[in-house]
Amino acid sequence: MQRAQANHQMQQGMQLFQRRQFDQAVNTLTPLLRLAPNNPNLLYAIAVSLRHLGRHAQSERQFDTLIKAQKHPAFYNAYAGLHADLRRYDQAIALLQRALKLDAGYFDAHYNLGRYAQADAQYQLGLDGYDGALARQPNHPGARLGKAQCLLALKRNNEAEAFLLACLAQQGDALNLRYLLGELYRQSDRLEAAKTAFERCLEKAPSHRHSLLGLAAVVGQQGERAQAQKLYRQLISKDALDIEAHDGLFQLGWLGGEADYFTDYERACSAHPDSILVLHFAKKLIREGQLAEARTRLSRFLQAHPDHSDARVMLGHAVRELGEFDAALEILAGVTDAQHCEYLWEKAVTLLCLEQANQALECAQTLVDRYPTKQGYWALYGTCLKLAGKDEAYRALYDFDALVCCVQVSDDAATFNAGLLEELDAIHRSARAPIDQSLRTGSQTQGELFDTQGPQVQALKARIDPHIQGYFDALARKEGHPLMGQTHHPHQYTGSWSVKLASGGHHVNHFHSEGSISACYYVVVPDAANREGQGWFQLGQPELSRWLKLEPDYCIKPAPGTMVIFPSYMWHGTRPVKETAERITVAFDVSSRLR
């Protein structure tokens, strides 16, 4: 090929690339690699085109050649985008950090660092990225929104509110920012402020879906159930398979104590049996114990989507809980991705039901090796150790003497808790517990309790704080341990709520996924706690399947004004309160990791 011809072809290919005609650009430019195998502009255009065409392996090879040929921040930034497409966020972030070493002022690298770190739940790093972007483009809408979202994820709500209000003072019509402010108010139980924010969004954009969802949730929490139903059904009338609208409508009926809470799901899923909505319906059916119905709907869904891993895993779960262990394993064997996390979890539990604990342990070991910060995988791993008879390893993980702590928080418990109880009673609005929580027969507050403005709630948080820090300070160091092996940073609350157990109420055994440690503060303890262990806190009893029956390892008698602190991965629950009495607590999760 003559030079003039090659130059013309190069020019033509670049024009195709700039017009986003990626397939033609690749076909035009690739032959030129024989003449100029290390030309950076040529390699960049081909690599980016292949990325957009979804030809990821080929794109990766071209990017590798490119960054060896020339180290340029834009090339690292583009390569990071490919890794982000594949959810390889650690590799994407590393490439962006290399780009910023070459050019600390490169806006795109700062902004994408924020985006990819946020997508990977590394919220502090995401915040740093967005701050870097805003230092260069202070009014960038995406960076502003991302920063606010990261602040909220980090539970830095006061900073988030101040930032959002400052942005809206400059740009009052920023719809996404005002919506986010509404969500902040809703989560902190400032319902009138939330309602106003969502209504202002809808004045600007009457069909803004997220604002309609937010407004429906708020009016539902305020007890305006008919108005909330109307808003959810308005959304469903536009999209019969709107997942969030169906979930909101279901939650409204469920938490309100209605008997026909599945009606809208049944109607939509019967009309569209192969839609993704079926999976959301089936998950709730399983939680409600309607296993045969879940099995029927999932089986029909899989006829249309035979390779859908999530549906196959859910079907395996339902079939196992119906007592058909071998059939469940056969269903799970059809999952094409052998590293699918939920597949490994369900396979492990089914193997435990078949008394094959050592094989189950292999699945659990894979999960904790791959995801050492996931609390649920350590809960499963501990159960496998216990049932495999590996007592020493189990006791190292479930070291109750070193890791479970009961402290007196309020010496004036009677007086202090009386004031706290008034505030909690005002926000216990639901007739029953959320379907996806461990609570049975009782109610749980919505949103983040510690974000509410009640003076007694804030006083409780202030009393708790030094005990939490003291717990972290006292931890011994043990390499490889999910809690004692971690470097602990200043702690932050990652979830907080209050629970009111009614007569017969209890918590089924569970773990918490959002913290490093969890804790429970006792506000009201009934006299029934003095008889037959009613309402006692228990640890070490797994709740993986109806077919696995083990006893708790450790029990604690509750007392008003006391708090129990324990690792979030530890199975824990409460014994039922059989007598007519209430048991009221404040519970929360705490993280000491950078997020």
N, C-alpha and C positions, 0 to 999 in steps of 0.2 A: 504494500500500500504506500503510495507516494505521500510525501509530507503534506502537500496541499490538500489532497483527498482526506487524509487523516484529520487535518485541522477543520475541514468542512464538516466531517462526521462528528468531531468533538463538539463543534458549535451547535450542530443540529441536536445532538444528544442532550446538551445542557439546556437548550430551549425546551425540549420535551420534559426534562426534569423540573424546570421552573414552572411549566404549565401543569405539573403534577400528573403527567401521563407516564406513570412509572414503568409500566410494562414495556412500552415502546422505548423509553429511555434506557432500560437495562439491555434490551436487544441491540440498541444502537451503540451503546458505550462499551459493553463487555468485550467485543473484538479488539478494541483499542488497547486492552491490557497487555496484549502480546508485544505491542510497541513501547508502552510506557507502564510497566507493572507497578511502579512506585509513585506514579503521579498522584499527588494528594487530592487534587480537585476531582479527578476521575474516580478514584477510590471512594471518596466521600459521596459523590452523586450515586454511584452504584450501590454502596452500602445502605444509604438512606432509602433509595428506591426499593431495594429488596425488603427492608424493614416494613415499609408501607404495604408491600404486596403480601406480607405474612410469611415470607421465605426466610425465617429467622436464622437457621443454621448457616445459610449462604451469606446473609447479612453479617453475621458474627465473624465469619472468616475474613470478609472484606474489611471490617472495622479493625480486626487484629493486625492486618497488614498495614492499614492506614496509620494507626498510632505508633507502629514501629517505624514507619517511614518518616512521620513528622508529628511532633508533640505540639498540638495546638488546642487551646481550651474549647473551641467550637467542636472539634472532633471528639474530645472526651465527653462533651455535653450530649452530642448526638448518640454516641455509643451508650451512654447512660440511659437514654430513652429506650433503646432496644432492651436493655436488661430490665427496665421498669415494665415494659410490655409483658415480659415473661415473669414478672413478680420476683425478680432477683434484686431486691431492693438494696441489700448490703453491697453488692457489686456496683449497682448504679450509684450509690452514695460515694463509694470509694473513687469512682471515676470523676464525679463532680468535685470532690475534694482535691483531686489532682489538677483539675481545670482551674480551681481557685488559687492553687499555689502558683500557677503560671500567670494568672490575671485575677487579683483579688477584687477587682472592680467589675467583674463580668456578671451583669445582671441575670442572664439566663441561667447561669450555674447556681447562683444564690436562690433564685425562684424555684428551680427544679429540685434543688436540695430540700427546700421546704416541702414541696409536693410529695416527693418520694419518701422522705422521712415520715411525713404525716401518714401516708398510705401504709407504712410499716409500723404505725403506732409508736414511733420514736418522736414523741411530741415536743420534747425540749429541743432536739436537733432540728425538727421542723420549724419551730419558733425561731431558732437562730438563723435558719435559711431565709425565712420570710423577713426577718429584721434586716438582714443583709440586702435583700431585694428592695425593701422600702427605703433604706438609706440612699439608694440610687434612684428610685422612682417612687417618691412618697405617696403618690395618689393611685398607684397601680391597684385596680379593683380585686384581682385574684390574690395578690399578696396580702391585701387588707383582710379579705375574707378568710384566707388560710391562717393568718396570725390570730384572728379572733377564734377560729375553730380550735387551734392548738391551745390557746389560753383556757378555753372551756374544758378541753380534754384534760388539761393539767389541773383542773379545779381552781384555777386562779380567776375566779368569777368577778371579783372586784376590779381587777385589771382589765378583764374582758369587757365589762360594762363601761368602764371609763373610756376604753379605746373605741368601742362601738359608738358611744355617744359623741366622741370627738369627731369621728369619721362622718357621722350623720349630720353634725353641725356644719360640716363643709359641704356635704353632698347628701341632702335630705331625701333624695329620690333613689338612693342605693337600696334596691329592693331586697337583695340577699342579706345585706347587713341588718336591715330592720327586721327581717324575718328571724335572723339569728338572735337579735336582741329579744324578740318575743319568746324564743325557745329558752333563752337564759332566764327570763322572768318566770316562765311556766315551770321550769325545773326547780326554781327557788320558791315556788308557791306564791309568787306575786301575780295572782291570776288576773286581776283587773288591768295591771300594766301590760301583761302578756296579751290580753284581749285587745287592748288599744293598739298595740304594735301590729298584730295580725290584721286588724281592721284597716289600719292605715296602708298596709301592703295591698289589701284587696281594693282599696279606693284607687290605687294606682294601676293595679292589674287584677281585675275581678275574677279571673280564672286561674290565678297563681296557685298551683296545686299544693305546694308545701304550706302556704299560708292558710288555705282551706283546711288542710289536715291539722295544723296547729290550732286554729280557731275551734275546730270540732273537739279537739282534745280538751281545750280550756273550758268551753261551755259544758262539756260532759263532767269535768271535775267540779264545776260550780253547781251541778245538779240540774242543769237545763238539758235533760236527756232528749227530749223531742227535737230541740234545735240541733243538738249534736248528731242525732240520727239523720236529720234532714240534710246536713252538710255532707256526711259520709255517703249518703245515697245519691246526692248530687254528683259526687265524684264517680261513683260506681255507674251512674247513668251515662257518663262520658266514656268510661272504660270499665266494662263488666268484670275485668280481671285485675283491677287495681289492688295490688297486694296490701299496701299500707292502709287503704280505705277499708278493706275487708277486715284487716286486723283491728283497726280502731273500732269498727262497728261491733265486732265480736267482743272486744275488751269491754265496751260499754255495756253490753248485755250481761257478760259474765260477772264483772265486778258489781253490777247493779242487782245481781241475784235473780235475773230472769231465767225462765226455764227453756226458752227457745233460742238460745244463743248461737246455735249452729245453722239456723234457717238460711241465712244469706249465703254462707259457704256451700251448703247442700245444693241450693238452687244454681249457683254459678258453676260449681264443680260437676254437677250432673249434666249441665249444658255444654261444658268444656272439659271432658274427662282427661284430656291429654295436655292440659295447661299446667304451667309451673305453680299456679295457685293450689293445685291438688296437693303438692308437697307441704305447703303451709297448713292446709286443712288436716292432712294426715298426721302431721306432727302434733297438732292439738288433740286429735282423736286418740293418739297413743297416750298423751298425757292424761286424758280422761279415762283411760282404760278400755276404750272402744276398739280393741285390737282387731277383731274380725272385720269391722267396717274399714279400718285403715288398711288392712291386708287387701281387701277387695279393690279399693280405690288405687292403691299403689300398683297392684298387679295389672290393672287396666292401663294405668299410665305407662308402665314399662312395655306394654305391647306396642305403644307408639314410640317409646324412647328406650330401646333395650340396653343401650350402653350408658344410661344415665346413672352415674355412680352413687350420687346422693339418694336417689330413689331406691336403688338396690340395697343400700345400707339400711335405710329406714324399713324396707320390707323385711330384711333379715332380722332386724330388731323385733318387729311385730310378731313374726313367726316364732322366734325364740321365746318371747314372752307368752306365746300360746302353748309352749311346752314342746315344740318340734325342733329340737336342737340340731339334729343332723340335717334336716331340711333347711334350717337357717344357714348352716355352714355351706351348703350347696348353693344357696342364693348368693351368699357373699363371695363364693368362688368366681362368680360371673363379673365381679368388679375388675375392670381392665387395669386400673392403676393400683398396683400392689403397695404403693407408699401412701395411698389416700388415708389421711389421719383417722377419719371416722370409721373407715373400713377396719383399720388395725384395732381400734377401740372395740368395735362390735365383735370382731373375731376373737379378741382376748376374752371378752365377757362370755361369749358362747362356749369357748374352750373351758372356762372355769365352770360353767354349768355342766359340762361333760367330764368334770374332774380331771382335766388335763392342764394342771396349773403350771407346769414347767414350760409347756408350749405357749400358754397365755403370757407367761413372763417374758418370753422372747419378743412378743408383739409390744408389750409395755416398755421393755428396754429400748426398743427402736424409737418409741415415741419420746421418752425422756432424753435420749441421746440427741434426737433432732430438735426437740423443743424444751430445753432445760428450764425455761421460765414459766411453762404452762402448768398451773397448779393441778388441773384435772388429771393430767397424765401421771403426776406423782401420786395422786390418790389411787389411781388404777394400779400403778406399780406396787404401792404398799400392799394392796389387797392380794396381788399375785404373790408377793413375798410371803405373806401370811399363810395363804392356802397352799403354797409350795413347801411349807415347813421350814423356811429360811428365817428362823427366829432371830438370829443375831443381826442380820441385815435389816429385818423389820423393826427391831427395837432401836437401831441406830437412826432410822428414819422417823419413827414414832417414839421419840424420847420424851415421854410425858413429863418426867421430872425436870428436864432442862428447858422444855419448850412450852409447857402449859403453865400459865401464871394467873392466880386469882388475887386481885388487889381491892382494897377498900378505897373508893373514890370519894364518897361523901360521908363524912362523919355525922353530918346533920341530915341524914337521908330522909327522915320523915318530913321535915319542913321543905327541903330542897325538892324532893320528888313530888310533893303535892303541887308546887308551882309548875314543875315540868309536866306533870300529868295534864294540867289544864291546857297547856299548849298542844300536847300530843292529841288529846281528845278532839280538839278542833280540826285536826287535819286527818284523822282516821275517818275517811268518808265512804269507803267501799263496803259493800255487803258481804263480800267474800275475798279470799286471797287471790293474787294473780295466778293464772293457770301454770305459768312457767316457773313458779317459785316453789320452795320446799314446804311452805306453810299449809297446814290442813286445819280447817275450822277456825277462822279468825280473820283478821284484816291486816293489811300492810300499807303504810303510807306510800304515796307516789312521789317521784322526783327525788332530789337530794336533800335529805333532812338538814344536814349541816349548812346548806345554802339558804335555809329559811331565816327570817329575821327575828324569830322569837327570842327574847332575852334569856329565857331559861335554857333553851337549846344551845345558844351560844355560850352560856355560862358552863354548861356540861362539857362542851367541846374544849373550853379552856381548862377545865379540871382534868380532863382525860389526857391532854397533850403531854404533860411531864411523865405520866406513867408509860405512855407509848414510847417516848424517847428513852426512858429508863430500860424498857424491855430490849430495845435494839442495842443499847450500850452494854447490857449484861450478856449478850449472846457470845458464846465461845466460837472459835473459828474451827471449822471442820471442812476440809477440802472435798469438793464433790457433793456436798449436802445442798439441797435446794434452798435452804434458808441460811444455815450457818456457813455455807461456802460462798455467800454473796458479799460484794462490797456494798455497804449500806450508806446511802445518801440521805440528806434531810427528808423526813417522811412527809407524805401527802395523803389525804383521804381520797380514796377512789370510789367510794360508795357509802351511803349512810341512809338509814331508814328506821322506822319504828314498827314493832309487831305487837298486836294485841291477840293473845290466844283466848278463845272462848272455851266453854265447857266441852271437853273431849278434844280440844285443840292440841296440836303438837307439830313439830318440824320433823319431816322425814329426814333421814340422814343424807348429808350432802357435803360438798366442799364449795369454796368460793374461788372464782376464777380471776377476780380483778385486783387482788392484793397480794402482798407478801405475807402479811398477818391479818387476822380478823379478830373482832372482839364483840362482846355482848355486855351491855350495862343493864342492871336490873332496876326497874322503876317500881313495879308492883309485883310482889310474890305472894300468892295465896297461901293461906294456912294449910291447904292441902299438900304443900311441899313437905310437911312434917309426916305425911302418911304414904307409905308404899312407893316412895320415890317419885311422886307425881310432879311433873314439871321440871325434873332434874335435867341438867345438861349432861350429855354423854358424848364420848369420843371413841373413835376406832371401830365403829360398826358400819361397814359399807352398805350402800343401797344401790347396787349395780343391776340386780335382777330379782324378781319375785321368787326365783328358784335358788337363790343363794342366801342362806340363813346363818348369820354369825352373831355373836354376842358383843356388846361394847367392851372395850378394855378399861375404860376410865369414866367415872361419873362424879359430878360436882353438884352439891346441894346449893341452890341459889339463895341469895339474901339481898334485900333492898340496899342500894348504895354500893354494891360490889360490881366488879367487872372481871370477866374471864378473857384472857388473851391467849391466842394459839395460832399456829401456822395455818395459812389459808388452805393448804392441801390436805389437812387432816379431816377425815370424815367426822362429822358431828351432827347432832340433832337433839331433840328433847323427848322426854317421856311424856305421854299424854296426861293432861289434867282431867281426871274423871269426874270430879265434883263440879258443882255449879260455882265457877269462880273465874276471874280473869287473871292473866299473867301478862305483864306489859314490859317490853324491853326496848332499848335502843341498840342497834347493831351497826357495824361499820367495817369497811375494809381499809387497809393502810398499805401503801406501797413505799418501799425505800429504794426503789430502782429509779434511775433516770428513765423517763418515758418520752 
